[in-house]
Amino acid sequence: MALTFRKVLRYGLVGALLTGGAGAALAADPPQTADVLSKLHEADQKEIEAGKLARRNGQSKQVQDYGKMLIKDHGDADKKVAALAKQEKVDLAASTPAADHDMNMEANADFDAKFARAMLDDHKKDIAEITEARDNTNDPKLKKLLSDVLPTLQKHEDTAQKILDSQLTK
């Protein structure tokens, strides 16, 4: 299934961690480690694709650098996810999204602001969902992984806000 830019954002980490409106169920039932790892892997792959989009279509060096950061940071995070998945005998291959050939957002003067807004909104939601999953899991290894991921997501949120602020002052 090809992903459009909007689908990447819509099905980012938030939708990946809690699908089907199961947010209320998370508080009652601890998330399953395998499910969270699979969703994290899928989300990392989508964020890497979003980073590639920013590198390709970003109008400013700031957005292109942000794309590079997304690619590196989510690649690094995915290595940690894969390592824990291997320990837990979770097959992440089933969670790898198909290669995306339809991820397009026009490279125009509005790209940077739209991309930054989308990334800001996406990372705010991601942080909330990761925090909730971390706080509700009974798996200490998963809790540590999620705790390790949060500062990076907060850095991505802060950077997206800075890009958006700089776009609005133009």
C-alpha positions in Angstrom: 0.0 0.0 0.0 1.5 3.3 -1.0 1.5 6.0 1.6 0.7 9.6 0.9 2.2 12.3 3.1 -1.1 12.7 4.9 -1.4 9.0 5.6 2.1 9.0 7.1 1.0 11.7 9.5 -2.4 10.2 10.1 -1.0 6.7 10.8 2.0 7.9 12.7 2.9 6.6 16.1 -0.3 7.7 17.7 -2.5 5.6 15.5 0.1 2.8 15.5 0.2 2.5 19.3 -3.5 2.8 19.9 -5.6 1.6 16.9 -9.3 1.5 16.7 -9.9 4.1 19.4 -8.6 1.8 22.2 -7.2 4.6 24.2 -9.5 3.9 27.2 -8.6 0.2 27.1 -4.9 1.1 27.5 -5.4 2.3 31.0 -7.2 -0.9 32.0 -5.0 -3.3 30.1 -1.2 -3.0 29.9 0.0 -2.8 26.3 1.4 -6.0 24.9 5.2 -5.7 24.3 5.0 -7.4 20.9 2.2 -5.0 19.7 4.0 -1.9 20.9 7.3 -3.0 19.3 5.6 -3.7 16.0 3.9 -0.4 16.0 7.1 1.5 17.0 8.9 -0.2 14.1 6.2 0.7 11.7 6.2 4.3 13.0 10.0 4.6 12.7 9.8 3.5 9.1 7.1 6.1 8.3 9.1 8.9 10.1 12.2 7.9 8.1 10.0 8.3 4.9 8.8 11.7 6.1 12.5 12.7 6.7 13.3 11.7 3.1 10.4 13.8 1.9 11.7 16.8 3.9 15.2 16.3 2.4 13.8 16.0 -1.1 11.2 18.8 -1.0 12.3 21.1 1.8 12.8 24.7 0.6 15.0 25.7 3.5 18.2 24.2 4.9 16.4 24.1 8.2 13.7 21.7 6.9 16.2 19.6 5.0 18.3 19.3 8.1 15.2 18.4 10.1 14.6 15.6 7.5 18.1 14.4 8.0 17.6 14.4 11.8 14.4 12.4 11.4 16.1 9.8 9.2 19.0 9.4 11.6 17.1 9.5 14.9 14.3 7.1 13.8 16.9 4.8 12.2 18.8 4.7 15.6 15.5 4.2 17.5 14.5 1.4 15.2 17.8 -0.4 15.9 16.8 -0.4 19.6 13.3 -1.6 18.8 14.8 -4.4 16.6 17.2 -5.4 19.4 14.4 -5.7 22.0 12.2 -7.4 19.5 14.9 -10.0 18.9 15.2 -10.6 22.6 11.4 -10.9 22.9 11.2 -13.1 19.7 8.9 -10.6 18.0 9.0 -10.7 14.2 9.1 -7.2 13.0 9.2 -8.1 9.3 5.4 -8.4 9.4 5.3 -4.8 10.5 7.5 -3.3 7.9 5.4 -1.1 5.6 5.7 -1.6 1.9 8.1 0.7 0.1 6.5 4.0 -0.6 6.5 5.4 -4.1 3.5 7.7 -3.7 4.6 10.0 -0.9 4.3 13.3 -2.5 3.8 16.8 -1.2 4.6 19.6 -3.6 7.9 21.2 -3.3 6.7 24.8 -3.2 6.9 27.9 -1.0 4.3 26.4 1.4 6.0 23.1 1.9 8.2 24.0 4.9 5.4 25.5 6.9 3.0 22.7 6.1 5.6 20.1 6.9 6.6 21.7 10.2 3.0 22.1 11.3 2.3 18.4 10.5 5.4 17.3 12.3 4.6 19.4 15.3 1.1 18.0 15.6 2.3 14.5 15.0 5.0 14.6 17.6 2.8 16.1 20.2 0.4 13.2 19.8 3.3 10.7 19.7 4.7 12.0 22.9 1.3 11.6 24.7 0.8 8.1 23.4 4.4 6.9 24.2 4.1 8.4 27.7 0.8 6.6 28.2 2.2 3.3 27.0 5.3 3.7 29.1 3.3 4.5 32.2 1.0 1.5 31.7 3.3 -1.3 30.6 4.4 -4.0 33.0 7.5 -4.9 30.9 10.6 -3.2 32.4 12.5 -3.5 29.1 9.7 -1.9 27.1 9.4 0.8 29.8 13.1 1.7 29.4 12.9 1.7 25.6 9.9 4.0 25.7 11.6 6.3 28.2 14.7 6.4 26.0 12.6 7.3 22.9 10.7 10.2 24.6 13.6 12.8 24.7 14.2 12.3 21.0 10.5 12.8 20.2 10.5 16.0 22.4 13.6 17.2 20.4 11.7 16.6 17.2 8.7 18.5 18.5 10.8 21.4 19.6 12.6 21.6 16.3 9.3 21.5 14.4 8.1 24.3 16.5 11.2 26.4 15.8 10.8 25.7 12.0 7.2 26.7 12.2 8.0 29.9 14.2 10.6 30.9 11.6 8.2 30.3 8.8 5.5 32.4 10.4 8.0 35.3 10.8 8.8 35.5 7.1 
